Structure formats: C-alpha cells, structure tokens
Amino acid sequence: MEIAIDNMIKEVAKPVDPDATGSARKAELQSVKQTAIDCKELLVERQRLEQMVKDLNANGSIEEQKDYSGGFAERYSK
C-alpha cells in the first residue's frame, strides 16, 4: 500500500500540461483531484488499520471507533 501511495503522491506533484486548454485541462485537473482524494482515503484507512492492530495487541480486542469525517449532522446522526 505504501508504494501505491508514493506513486499517487508523485502523480499529484506532476505539473499540469500548460498547453492543455478547455476540456482537456479540466479533465487533467479532475484526474489530479481524484488521485489526491483517493490517496487521502488510503492514508486514513491505513491509519485506522494501524490503530486497530495497536488496540488488538494492547488489549486483545478491537474497539469500534466513530467516523467523524462528515459534517455536524452526519456526526450526530449515528
């Protein structure tokens, strides 16, 4: 997973083609944005899994954690 994240970060760091215009530029920027979002999701999931493993090693069980990544309403709707 770490290699995939490193590759995604390299993709996001690449400059957008300065010659691209209109829909081509928009598509390239959308691709960069989606890659950044995917990378963030992978990093969050990795941190969650690492915490799960720590909890499992520490007390032999995994505690359910609340996901507060949404807004105010999502946080309290569960």
C-alpha positions as a LaTeX table, in Angstrom:
\begin{tabular}{lrrr}
\hline
Residue & $x$ (\AA) & $y$ (\AA) & $z$ (\AA) \\
\hline
Met1 & 0.00 & 0.00 & 0.00 \\
Glu2 & 2.86 & 2.36 & 0.77 \\
Ile3 & 4.22 & 2.07 & $-2.77$ \\
Ala4 & 0.78 & 2.87 & $-4.20$ \\
Ile5 & 0.51 & 5.95 & $-2.00$ \\
Asp6 & 4.00 & 7.09 & $-3.01$ \\
Asn7 & 3.11 & 6.71 & $-6.69$ \\
Met8 & $-0.13$ & 8.63 & $-6.20$ \\
Ile9 & 1.72 & 11.46 & $-4.47$ \\
Lys10 & 4.17 & 11.63 & $-7.39$ \\
Glu11 & 1.23 & 11.83 & $-9.83$ \\
Val12 & $-0.34$ & 14.71 & $-7.93$ \\
Ala13 & 3.00 & 16.54 & $-7.75$ \\
Lys14 & 3.42 & 16.49 & $-11.54$ \\
Pro15 & 2.64 & 19.85 & $-13.16$ \\
Val16 & $-0.45$ & 20.14 & $-15.35$ \\
Asp17 & 0.33 & 20.43 & $-19.07$ \\
Pro18 & 0.50 & 24.19 & $-19.75$ \\
Asp19 & $-0.56$ & 23.63 & $-23.38$ \\
Ala20 & $-3.80$ & 21.92 & $-22.41$ \\
Thr21 & $-6.89$ & 24.09 & $-22.68$ \\
Gly22 & $-10.62$ & 23.75 & $-22.23$ \\
Ser23 & $-11.99$ & 20.29 & $-21.59$ \\
Ala24 & $-8.56$ & 18.63 & $-21.81$ \\
Arg25 & $-7.24$ & 20.82 & $-19.00$ \\
Lys26 & $-10.40$ & 20.31 & $-16.97$ \\
Ala27 & $-10.13$ & 16.53 & $-17.36$ \\
Glu28 & $-6.48$ & 16.56 & $-16.31$ \\
Leu29 & $-7.24$ & 18.69 & $-13.25$ \\
Gln30 & $-10.15$ & 16.42 & $-12.33$ \\
Ser31 & $-7.86$ & 13.41 & $-12.59$ \\
Val32 & $-5.32$ & 15.05 & $-10.28$ \\
Lys33 & $-8.07$ & 15.94 & $-7.82$ \\
Gln34 & $-9.46$ & 12.39 & $-7.81$ \\
Thr35 & $-5.98$ & 10.94 & $-7.28$ \\
Ala36 & $-5.47$ & 13.25 & $-4.29$ \\
Ile37 & $-8.83$ & 12.21 & $-2.82$ \\
Asp38 & $-8.05$ & 8.52 & $-3.33$ \\
Cys39 & $-4.64$ & 8.99 & $-1.71$ \\
Lys40 & $-6.20$ & 10.71 & 1.30 \\
Glu41 & $-8.72$ & 7.89 & 1.70 \\
Leu42 & $-5.95$ & 5.29 & 1.59 \\
Leu43 & $-3.93$ & 7.18 & 4.20 \\
Val44 & $-6.94$ & 7.46 & 6.52 \\
Glu45 & $-7.70$ & 3.76 & 6.11 \\
Arg46 & $-4.09$ & 2.86 & 6.79 \\
Gln47 & $-4.08$ & 4.91 & 10.00 \\
Arg48 & $-7.34$ & 3.26 & 11.06 \\
Leu49 & $-5.91$ & $-0.20$ & 10.45 \\
Glu50 & $-2.69$ & 0.63 & 12.30 \\
Gln51 & $-4.76$ & 1.79 & 15.28 \\
Met52 & $-6.79$ & $-1.42$ & 15.12 \\
Val53 & $-3.64$ & $-3.51$ & 15.24 \\
Lys54 & $-2.31$ & $-1.47$ & 18.20 \\
Asp55 & $-5.59$ & $-1.94$ & 20.07 \\
Leu56 & $-5.60$ & $-5.64$ & 19.31 \\
Asn57 & $-2.03$ & $-6.04$ & 20.55 \\
Ala58 & $-2.68$ & $-3.91$ & 23.65 \\
Asn59 & $-5.89$ & $-5.44$ & 24.98 \\
Gly60 & $-6.82$ & $-8.35$ & 22.74 \\
Ser61 & $-9.90$ & $-6.68$ & 21.29 \\
Ile62 & $-10.75$ & $-4.04$ & 18.74 \\
Glu63 & $-12.90$ & $-1.13$ & 19.84 \\
Glu64 & $-15.36$ & 0.36 & 17.39 \\
Gln65 & $-14.36$ & 3.91 & 16.51 \\
Lys66 & $-16.78$ & 6.59 & 15.39 \\
Asp67 & $-16.20$ & 8.16 & 11.99 \\
Tyr68 & $-16.41$ & 11.93 & 12.29 \\
Ser69 & $-15.19$ & 12.67 & 8.78 \\
Gly70 & $-18.61$ & 14.02 & 7.78 \\
Gly71 & $-20.22$ & 17.26 & 8.83 \\
Phe72 & $-22.07$ & 18.14 & 12.02 \\
Ala73 & $-25.32$ & 16.39 & 11.10 \\
Glu74 & $-23.54$ & 13.21 & 9.98 \\
Arg75 & $-21.53$ & 13.14 & 13.19 \\
Tyr76 & $-24.62$ & 13.02 & 15.41 \\
Ser77 & $-26.96$ & 11.06 & 13.18 \\
Lys78 & $-25.49$ & 7.68 & 14.15 \\
\hline
\end{tabular}
